[in-house]
Structure formats: structure tokens, C-alpha cells
């Protein structure tokens, strides 16, 4: 059984800063609650209360909610409308798809003078003859019934034959109550039969057949015992499947007991599956295959960016690990998703670095983020010892800088030489041409050619046998006004002038 606890109400009061004493609206739907309690003491200022899709069999403990305006109890196991006289401000009541069979209990809402809307769709009382006329005549303050507006003429007609309608409604109520009593007896007998069947199955769970001591065929009995043991070993799964089919295929009346039984059955199945998951450990994720191939894995589902830093000859991995949950005193108070949230949440702006484990290998990088693996195959071999891991101060991202293991950066573009530069022609065989075609082209520089001018080669030198250097053959400058050049200078017409 699920009870309404203070922690449950407080978790549903996040919009009110988790304060329940001043709470005006709370939603407790789909919680499998089986009893209404504590709300009238904890939340006196409630105006809207959602309790739909639970297992509540009775309306109770709501009389102190003087400010309650809207109460939703749809999809529950309520059979009688009661204990709402204290809700003085109640304006709307939703009892859709319940088991209200006592239509006369509607008269208990006469004291709720502000009640304007009432929903009883899907209840057994709506099948009574004169249902709408009886409700309209019993509740003069009502304006809407089952989503249909009550007109003035309809109210007048309902009040005219009210006595006859009341008599019909009471007779149909008596028949319904008798039918409900029979249904309850059948459910009790069925529950008792199920208990006996479980006891019998537990007694005979050993699967052995006990025989008389004077039996003259012990060998046959042993064979039968072995067969029965094998059948009992194989039968549990088959019995469970058969019982599951019988449970859902067996027709039954729609009652609070049948609805509760179906809920219990589903709850048992869910718990059994959880136990099986706990028993079976989760298989570890394959990061490297048996043949040594590294796989790309992104368990935490993080955004990342892989780039190449050509200046530093390195590979850079930017991993967005800034999204994380923020807890205060054991409660979740927020989830950081954007850079703005990171700046606003100070000083705890980033995920704790102790929750991150980085492992860089020559061919791949692996990051463990809160127990989840991120692994990425690198495009080139790197140096793990020279790699660095840093956290961004603005975004909180994890940045891995991994230098390349090779000393040069490969250039795949073809380089064309200028037309004016002479290229050395080398004779090569057909095999050399084929091998050159398979090798990627790299930038090459001829060491014999230098961009700087060699001044030593301008003036030719004589060999050691020729003796001292020859006289200077430099031409006189264009302006022959300097005497230092003219003294002792002999012009040789065979030497070209310097440009």
C-alpha cells in the first residue's frame, strides 16, 4: 500500500520552493495511493488537488480544506460520494470512471453551495433510468453536469416528476447493491481458492511420487520418478505463461476488486523483473574487440569537437562535460545545461574534476565521466606522455591536447613549380615510376639552390698554379669623374660589363 508522505508532497511542491504549508495546488496523480490522509493538516490553503488515477476507495480527510475549489478524483475506486460538506469553496468535482452506484449519495453535495460542475461519466449510476433528472433536481446550484450545461427548462422539468424519479432510482440502487454483494462474495471465494491452490503447489513442489513398500516394479517407478522430475523442471516457465494468459483472457466484471487485483498482478510482475535484473549483472560494454580494433563509444552522450592544431602539430579534443545536476541537502535543485547557468551558479559552476578520469593512448582517447565511458579513435598516432588535459574556465569543457608522434605534417596537396624554374631530369625505370606513384608527394627543396646571392663567385679565382689573383677586370662606373678608378686601369674588351 502506498501512503501519502510529507516527502511525496514536498517533491510535488517545487513551484512553491518546496514549502507545503502555503501550497495552493498539488498534483498526486498516478502514485498508486490507496488512502487520502494528512493533506487537510499539512496544506490548509489548497485550492486545487489532483488525485486522479490512483486506487482510492473512499473520500475522506478533506473536510478541513475550506479553500478547496477543484477536486479531481477520476479513475479511482470510489463507490459513495461523502465527506465533502466541509469543503465550503468547492466549485468543481470530477469523479469520472469510478464505481459510484449509490446515486442517492449525490444529495450530500447540497451543502456545497458553490458547486457548479460535476462529472460522473463512466460510473454505474449513469446507467440508471432518470439519472440526469435526479441529479439536476437534487442539486439546484449545479450549472454543468458531465460537460453539458443545465438549462432553465431542464431544471423545471426535472423538478416536476421528482418523486417518481426518486422511487425508480431507489429500486435500481437496491438491485445494484445486491449485485455488488454477489460480486464481493465471488471475489472472496476466488481469493480463498487461489490461496489453497498455492498451498497445494507448495506442498507438491518436490515433484516426487511416493509409492508403497510392497511395490513389485521398482525399476518402472524409478523411471516414472525421473520423468516427473524432468517435467517439473521444465514446467515452471510453461505454467507461468499459461497463468498469465488465463489471467488476462478470463472475463470478469469491472469492479474495484478486479481493478485492484490487476494492479497487484502488474506490481508483482514488475518486482519480479527488477529482481531478475539485480541477479543478472550487466555485461560490460565492449571497448576493444577481440581482434584489437578500438571502438568509438559515447555512453554519456556528450557533444565533442576534434580538431588539428597545425602550428603546434597536435590533435585537440574538446569534450562538453558541463551538463550536470546540482543537489542541495540531498534534493535536486537544478540541472546546468547552458553557459549562462554556469555563470549564474557560483562557485559550483562545473562538474567536479574528481568525477572525470582521462586515459590517452597512442591511437585513442578514453574519458570516464561519472562511470560512463567516452572513447574516440584518433586520426593519427599521438604522444600520450606529452598530452595535457585542461578545464575551460568559461564553459567548463574538458580540452585534451595530444601532440602527434610524427615530426612532420603530411601534405596531400600537389605542389606545382613555376614555369621559369628548371627542373632536374632524372632517368628512372618503369618500376621507379610505379613506386613513386604510391608514395604521397611531399614538399622538396634542392639544397644546391639557395635564395641568397653568393658574392664569392662573382670574381673568379685563379688556380694555385696561376699565381696571384689577376688584375681587377671591373668596368669603370658610368660616371668617370673619379680618379681612383682611372689610375692604372686597363679595359679588356672581351670581358662583358657587370649589370
C-alpha positions, 0 to 999 in steps of 0.5 A: 500500500502506498501512503501519502508522505510529507516527502511525496508532497514536498517533491510535488511542491517545487513551484512553491520552493518546496514549502507545503504549508502555503501550497495552493495546488498539488498534483498526486496523480498516478502514485498508486495511493490507496488512502487520502490522509494528512493533506487537510493538516499539512496544506490548509490553503489548497485550492486545487488537488489532483488525485486522479488515477490512483486506487482510492476507495473512499473520500475522506480527510478533506473536510478541513480544506475550506479553500478547496475549489477543484477536486479531481478524483477520476479513475479511482475506486470510489463507490459513495460520494461523502465527506465533502460538506466541509469543503465550503469553496468547492466549485468543481468535482470530477469523479469520472470512471469510478464505481459510484452506484449509490446515486442517492449519495449525490444529495450530500453535495447540497451543502456545497453551495458553490458547486457548479460542475460535476462529472460522473461519466463512466460510473454505474449510476449513469446507467440508471433510468432518470439519472440526469433528472435526479441529479439536476433536481437534487442539486439546484446550484449545479450549472454543468453536469458531465460537460453539458450545461443545465438549462432553465427548462431542464431544471423545471422539468426535472423538478416536476416528476421528482418523486417518481424519479426518486422511487425508480432510482431507489429500486435500481440502487437496491438491485445494484447493491445486491449485485455488488454483494454477489460480486464481493462474495465471488471475489472472496471465494476466488481469493480463498481458492487461489490461496489453497491452490498455492498451498497445494503447489507448495506442498507438491513442489518436490515433484516426487511420487511416493509409492508403497513398500510392497511395490513389485516394479521398482525399476518402472517407478524409478523411471516414472520418478525421473520423468516427473522430475524432468517435467517439473523442471521444465514446467515452471516457465510453461505454467507461468505463461499459461497463468498469465494468459488465463489471467488476462483472457478470463472475463470478469466484471469491472469492479474495484476488486478486479481493478485492484487485483490487476494492479497487484498482478502488474506490481508483482510482475514488475518486482519480479523483473527488477529482481531478475535484473539485480541477479543478472549483472550487466555485461560490460560494454565492449571497448576493444574487440577481440581482434584489437580494433578500438571502438568509438563509444559515447555512453554519456552522450556528450557533444565533442569537437576534434580538431588539428592544431597545425602550428603546434602539430597536435590533435585537440579534443574538446569534450562538453562535460558541463551538463550536470545536476546540482543537489542541495541537502540531498534534493535536486535543485537544478540541472546546468545545461547552458553557459549562462547557468554556469555563470549564474551558479557560483562557485559550483559552476562545473562538474567536479574534476574528481568525477572525470578520469582521462586515459590517452593512448597512442591511437585513442582517447578514453574519458570516464565521466561519472562511470560512463565511458567516452572513447574516440579513435584518433586520426593519427598516432599521438604522444600520450606522455606529452598530452595535457588535459585542461578545464575551460574556465568559461564553459567548463569543457574538458580540452585534451591536447595530444601532440602527434608522434610524427615530426612532420605534417603530411601534405596531400596537396600537389605542389606545382613549380613555376614555369621559369624554374628548371627542373632536374631530369632524372632517368628512372625505370618503369618500376621507379615510376610505379613506386613513386606513384604510391608514395604521397608527394611531399614538399622538396627543396634542392639544397644546391639552390639557395635564395641568397646571392653568393658574392664569392663567385662573382670574381673568379679565382685563379688556380694555385698554379696561376699565381696571384689573383689577376688584375681587377677586370671591373668596368669603370662606373658610368660616371668617370669623374673619379680618379681612383678608378682611372689610375692604372686601369686597363679595359679588356674588351672581351670581358662583358660589363657587370649589370 
